[in-house]
Amino acid sequence: MECLNYHHLYYFWMVVRAGSITNAAARLDLAQATISGQIKILEESLGEPLFVRVGRRLRPTESGELVFRYADEIFTLGRGLREALAGRATRPRRLVVGIADVLPKMLAHHLLAPVLRMEPRVHLVCREDKRERLLAELAIHSVDLVLSDAPLDRTINVRAYNHLLGTCDLTLMASPKLGLDPADFPACLHGAPFLLPSLGTEMRASLDQWFEEAGVRPELVGVFDDSALIKFFGRDGSGVFAVPTVVAEDVKSNFGVIGLGTASVRERVYAINLERRLKEPAVVAISTAAREIFGDP
């Protein structure tokens, strides 16, 4: 592949940030045709389409999203270099955290909130995706840390380290619309509609095993990759759902649901990175927050 033309890359970066070629052209004071032509040359040099047209809008392809992340890093570093040479304040330390899509977002928020209160300031970037894809990005240093409900195992060829942040049990919750009686837990779950995370996740495996041990057979009505989406369906009365007990009170107050009871299974949260010991101050702040939330793991 020929040497990358950073002018072309810059025009592409501006189009994604501006939302359209029209907006980017106005910001750059260039003709739309000029920008379109430069992006076409960039696509030809990379051998990949970077945009797909959806209606009247351009949306980055999967390759386009990858190129944008690298471009964002490149031009952010370039701006920091200019500021440093000009004697201005250096840019904040950047921490890119990958959040596995099955990890409850309230829990991720509690873990990450202290990072934004640090001095000197930290520029926090959060990316949500499948755990396997996030680990692949960790391996090429596109992500600094992955928060996951499962540890890195030997089947994934990434040289990284697991740091257990904490464990807790699961609370089963439901909208009052379902009319389930917590006093009749766990029997009230038998035949009740249930919303579960996807197969292959730690929480799903633990719940399936617990159902067998408790002798209840709920009616599966929905399966979700996104832990946040489950709560919205649960709020509407679509089914019972499970959350880590450490965020149960937050879920009650934010979604208007009730706790039915506790499942005797353990939800674990791991920080996965490339360091054997947690040394980076922002990552240490996350670990400290975890001890406050969970207690010592």
C-alpha positions in Angstrom: 0.0 0.0 0.0 1.3 3.5 -0.9 2.2 6.0 1.8 -0.8 7.5 3.5 -1.8 11.0 2.4 -2.7 12.8 5.6 -4.5 15.6 3.8 -6.9 13.1 2.4 -7.3 11.5 5.8 -8.0 14.9 7.4 -10.8 15.6 4.9 -12.3 12.2 5.7 -12.0 12.9 9.4 -13.7 16.3 9.1 -16.6 14.8 7.1 -17.3 12.2 9.8 -17.1 14.8 12.5 -19.3 17.4 10.6 -21.9 14.8 9.6 -21.8 15.5 5.9 -19.7 16.6 3.0 -21.7 19.8 2.8 -21.0 20.7 6.5 -17.3 19.8 6.1 -17.0 21.9 3.0 -18.4 24.9 4.8 -16.0 24.5 7.7 -13.0 24.0 5.5 -14.0 26.6 3.0 -13.6 24.2 0.1 -15.9 23.0 -2.7 -17.9 19.8 -2.0 -16.5 18.3 -5.2 -12.9 18.8 -3.9 -13.6 17.0 -0.7 -15.5 14.1 -2.5 -12.6 13.7 -4.8 -10.0 13.6 -2.0 -12.0 11.0 -0.1 -12.3 8.8 -3.3 -8.6 8.9 -3.6 -8.2 7.9 0.0 -10.6 5.0 -0.5 -8.6 3.8 -3.5 -5.3 4.0 -1.7 -6.7 2.0 1.3 -8.6 -0.4 -0.9 -11.7 -0.1 1.2 -15.0 1.9 0.9 -15.2 4.3 3.8 -18.8 5.5 3.5 -22.1 4.0 2.6 -25.1 6.1 1.6 -28.2 5.7 3.8 -31.0 7.8 2.3 -29.4 11.3 1.9 -26.8 10.7 4.5 -23.3 9.2 4.5 -22.6 6.7 7.1 -19.1 5.3 7.8 -18.6 1.6 6.9 -17.0 -0.7 9.4 -13.7 0.1 7.8 -14.6 3.7 7.9 -15.2 3.6 11.6 -11.8 2.0 12.1 -10.1 4.6 10.0 -11.9 7.4 11.9 -10.7 6.1 15.2 -7.1 6.1 14.1 -7.5 9.5 12.4 -9.1 10.9 15.6 -6.0 9.7 17.5 -3.6 11.1 15.0 -5.1 14.6 14.7 -5.8 14.8 18.5 -2.1 14.0 19.1 -1.1 16.6 16.4 -3.1 19.3 18.2 -1.5 18.3 21.5 1.9 18.6 19.9 1.2 22.1 18.6 -0.1 23.2 22.0 3.0 21.8 23.7 5.3 23.6 21.3 3.4 26.8 21.7 3.8 26.7 25.5 0.1 26.1 26.2 -1.2 23.6 28.6 -0.7 20.0 27.5 -3.8 18.1 26.6 -5.4 15.8 29.2 -4.3 12.2 29.5 -6.5 10.0 27.2 -8.0 6.8 28.6 -9.9 4.6 26.1 -12.1 2.1 27.9 -13.9 -0.8 26.1 -17.1 -1.8 27.8 -18.5 -5.3 27.0 -22.1 -4.8 25.8 -23.5 -7.2 28.5 -22.0 -5.2 31.4 -24.7 -3.1 33.1 -24.2 0.5 32.2 -25.1 1.8 35.6 -22.3 -0.3 37.0 -19.9 0.9 34.3 -20.9 4.5 35.2 -20.1 4.0 38.9 -16.7 2.5 38.1 -15.7 5.2 35.6 -17.2 8.3 37.2 -14.1 9.0 39.4 -11.9 9.2 36.3 -13.6 12.5 35.2 -13.0 14.0 38.7 -9.2 13.5 38.5 -6.6 16.2 38.5 -4.8 16.6 36.2 -7.8 16.0 34.0 -8.3 12.8 32.0 -10.0 12.6 28.6 -12.2 9.5 28.9 -13.3 7.7 25.8 -15.8 4.8 26.2 -16.4 2.2 23.5 -19.1 -0.4 23.8 -18.9 -3.6 21.8 -18.6 -7.4 21.9 -16.0 -8.5 24.4 -14.0 -10.4 21.7 -13.7 -7.3 19.4 -12.7 -5.1 22.3 -9.9 -7.5 23.3 -8.7 -7.5 19.7 -8.5 -3.7 19.9 -6.7 -4.0 23.3 -4.1 -6.2 21.6 -3.3 -3.4 19.0 -3.4 -0.7 21.7 -6.5 1.0 20.3 -8.1 0.4 23.8 -6.3 0.8 27.1 -8.7 -1.2 29.3 -11.6 -3.6 28.9 -14.4 -3.9 31.5 -16.0 -7.3 31.2 -18.2 -9.8 33.1 -15.7 -12.6 32.1 -12.0 -13.0 32.3 -9.7 -13.4 29.4 -9.2 -17.1 28.7 -6.6 -19.0 26.8 -8.7 -19.5 23.7 -8.2 -15.8 22.9 -4.7 -15.1 21.6 -4.1 -11.8 23.4 -1.3 -11.3 25.9 -3.2 -9.4 28.6 -4.0 -9.7 32.3 -7.2 -10.1 34.3 -7.8 -7.9 37.3 -10.9 -8.9 39.3 -12.7 -5.7 40.4 -15.4 -7.3 42.4 -18.2 -9.8 42.8 -21.9 -9.6 43.9 -25.1 -11.6 43.6 -28.0 -10.9 41.2 -31.3 -9.3 42.1 -34.3 -10.3 40.0 -36.6 -7.3 39.2 -39.9 -6.6 37.5 -42.5 -4.0 36.9 -45.4 -3.9 39.4 -47.6 -4.4 36.3 -46.7 -8.1 36.3 -48.3 -8.6 39.7 -45.5 -10.9 41.0 -45.3 -11.3 44.8 -41.8 -11.0 46.3 -43.1 -13.0 49.3 -43.6 -16.0 46.9 -40.0 -15.8 45.5 -38.6 -17.9 43.7 -41.9 -19.8 43.0 -43.4 -16.6 41.5 -40.9 -16.9 38.6 -42.4 -20.2 37.4 -44.1 -19.4 34.1 -43.4 -15.7 34.4 -42.1 -13.8 31.3 -38.4 -13.4 31.5 -35.8 -11.2 29.7 -32.4 -12.7 29.5 -28.9 -11.8 28.2 -27.6 -13.6 25.2 -26.3 -17.2 25.2 -22.6 -17.4 25.8 -22.5 -14.7 28.5 -21.6 -15.4 32.1 -24.8 -14.0 33.5 -26.9 -16.2 31.1 -25.1 -19.4 32.0 -25.4 -18.6 35.8 -29.1 -17.8 35.6 -29.9 -20.9 33.5 -28.1 -23.1 36.1 -29.9 -21.3 39.0 -33.3 -21.9 37.4 -32.6 -25.6 37.3 -31.4 -25.6 40.9 -34.4 -23.5 42.1 -36.8 -25.7 40.2 -38.5 -22.8 38.3 -39.1 -22.6 34.6 -39.8 -19.0 33.5 -41.1 -18.2 30.0 -38.4 -16.7 27.9 -39.8 -13.8 26.0 -36.7 -11.8 25.0 -32.9 -12.1 24.6 -30.7 -9.0 24.5 -27.1 -8.2 23.9 -27.5 -4.7 25.4 -28.0 -4.7 29.2 -29.5 -1.2 29.1 -32.3 -2.2 26.7 -33.4 -5.1 28.9 -34.2 -2.5 31.7 -36.4 -0.5 29.4 -38.4 -3.6 28.4 -38.5 -4.6 32.0 -39.9 -1.2 33.0 -42.7 -1.6 30.5 -43.7 -4.9 32.1 -42.4 -7.1 29.3 -40.7 -9.5 31.7 -38.5 -10.2 34.8 -34.8 -9.3 34.4 -31.6 -9.6 36.5 -29.2 -6.9 37.6 -26.1 -7.0 39.9 -27.3 -6.3 43.4 -24.9 -3.4 43.9 -27.0 -1.4 41.4 -30.4 -2.7 42.3 -31.4 0.4 44.3 -30.4 2.7 41.3 -32.5 0.5 39.0 -35.5 0.7 41.2 -35.4 4.5 41.4 -34.7 5.0 37.7 -37.0 2.5 36.2 -39.8 2.2 38.7 -39.4 -1.6 39.2 -39.4 -3.7 42.3 -37.0 -6.4 43.6 -38.4 -9.9 43.7 -35.5 -11.6 45.4 -31.8 -12.6 45.1 -30.4 -15.3 43.0 -27.6 -17.2 44.7 -25.2 -16.7 41.7 -22.2 -14.5 41.5 -21.7 -11.7 39.0 -18.1 -10.8 38.4 -16.5 -7.7 36.9 -13.0 -7.7 35.5 -10.6 -5.0 34.2 -8.5 -6.5 31.5 -5.4 -4.6 30.3 -1.8 -5.2 29.2 -0.2 -4.6 32.6 0.4 -7.3 35.2 -0.2 -4.7 37.9 -2.5 -1.7 37.8 -0.3 1.4 37.7 -1.9 4.0 35.5 -3.5 6.5 37.9 -6.9 6.5 36.0 -7.0 2.7 36.1 -6.1 2.7 39.8 -9.0 5.2 40.4 -11.4 2.6 38.7 -10.0 -0.1 41.0 -10.5 2.1 44.0 -14.1 2.8 43.0 -14.7 -0.9 42.6 -13.6 -1.6 46.2 -16.0 1.0 47.4 -18.8 -0.6 45.4 -18.1 -4.3 45.9 -15.8 -4.4 48.9 -12.6 -6.3 48.5 -12.8 -8.8 45.7 
